[in-house]
Amino acid sequence: MDSKVVRIGVRAAVVVLVAAIAVCVAKGIGNFLGEKVVTITPYEIKVAEEVKYDAGAETQDNSDVLVYNRNLFNQKAGADEAEAEPEPEPIEDDSGVIEEIVGDGSRPVLTDLRVLLMGTQVASDPAYSIALLMPLDDGADARMQYLSEGSELLGEAKIIKIVRNRVYMERTTQGNRLEYLDTRTTEEDLAEAKKSLEKVAEKAAEKEKAAEKEKEKAAAAAAKPSSNTELVKKVGNDTYEVSRDAVEAIRKNPNSLKNNPQYGAMPKVQPVYKNGNIGGFRLLGVESGSIYSQLGLKSGDTIIDVNGQAIEGPQQAMALLDALKPGQDIGLKINRSGQEKTLTFQLK
């Protein structure tokens, strides 16, 4: 046989052998990488469309499907080799975390902030823990936020703890209310949480309003003297003894004089001018039987001064009442039908 033909045949055989070895090695590496890529790909991360590949009749063992259909963004295999997506990892018992960040036995509530938790990276040093959060109301401009503990979220909350599949936050716009969000929370869950928190807020407002009313009732009761207490007693000519309880009640709540059936309707007060200046206050509509009538006052009386001090306004009259002490008399000078007289009041 011609030596040249032999050499050509040998070279051809070597080329075929090398090509066969290369194909086997490539398939082995491809299968190995495909398995490793699937192993390290987080199931939470997805894209809208997966890569399509039709293995067709290229291979009988479908070994290439693993490489092409499993990619960095999706773990689903082809139609002939479909595999179920892994179930989310369970949320760990967070009782220890709650005790650490609350300490008073209360529980955090599901937030109603419009944001989803896509995943967490928890490090042994909390300073390096990261939460991946996606705002829902930014539309096409939405960008994933990578936040650590202490970071501000949407200008309404501060992240205080990151654990596996969950974050805890203080709702700074709601009195630092403790809230949480986990990877299983859906947009529908956030809507339900919003309704629940609104109901809680309404009940709290109603409770606060009821407490305020009770407080007002208690103040009115404390300002009201006992019914068996004689408020005013005439002890001499133009001299009257006034109950200390009545004075203290008026001091605590000056508004108790207004339309209180125990005191009667307040008379109207009309300033009286003399030489362009206020010369006193005229009383109009003093009802018979009212405390004002019991104090010896009548409609048309003009109050000139108290203990020699001219009265220029209601505030000054109240200041004199505050100065009233047990054992100290008050002289009220009045003008009645053009004649001046002094009414004396003693604190019993």
C-alpha positions, 0 to 999 in steps of 0.5 A: 500500500502506498505510504502516503495513503496510509499517512492520510488514513491515520491522520483522519482516524486521529481527527475523528477520535479527538472530535469524539472525545471533545464531544463527550467532555463538552456534554459532561461539563455541560451537565455538571454546570447545569446541575450547579447553576440550578443548585445556586439559583434562588427560587424567589428570583424570576423573570417574565419569560424563560428561555425556550429550547427544543431539543427535538431529535438532537439527542435521545437522552435529553441531556442537553435540556438541562443546560438550556432550559434551566437558567440563572432566572428560572428553574423550570425544565422542559415539558418532558422533564418538568419539575415542581418549583420548591416550596418557600422555606417556613418562617422560623419561630420568632418568639425570641426575636419579638422578645428582643425587640419588644420586651413587653409581650405585645406582638407586631402587626402586618404592615400595610405599606405598599411594598413586597419583601423579595428575600433576605440575606442574614449574616452573623453580624446584623450590620451585613444583613440585607432585605430586598424590597420592591415598592408597588406604587412606582410603576415602570420606575420601580427599583429593588431596594437593598436595605439594612437594619436602621434603614428608612423605608418609603419615608414611613418606617425604619427597619429594626430587625432582619431575619430569614424571610422576614423583616421587622420595622417601626412605623415612624408615622404611626407612633413607632408601631411595630410592624412586620413583612415577610416573603409570603405577604401578597398585595392582597394581604397588604390591602387586608392589613390596611382595612384592619389597621383602619378599624383599629384606629377608629376604635382607638379614636372612639375610645379616646373620645369616650375617655375625654367625655368621662374626664369632663364629667368627672371634672364637672362632678368635682366642681359641683358642690354637694346638693345638701350644702347651703351655698349662701346664707344671709347673716346680717344687713347686706352681709352674706355667708358663702359656702367654701365648697361653692367658692372652691367649685367655681375656682376649679371650673369657672364655666360651672356658673354658666347655665347650671340649674344649681346656680341659676342662669347667669345675668347679663353684664353690661359695661357702664361708661363714665367720662369715656371710661368704664365706671362699672358693670350693670347686671341685667336679668338676675333671676329670683332664687338664683345664687346671684339673687341670694347674694343680694344682687338685683337686676339693674345693679351696677358693680362699681368695685370690689374691696375698693378696687375698680373692676375693668373686666371679668378676668379681674373679677376672677382674680379677686375671687382667687384671692379670697381666703377663709376669714377674709371678707369681700366688700362689693360696692354697687350702685342701685337706683342712684344710691351706692351701697356695699354688700359684704361676703364672708367665706364660711 
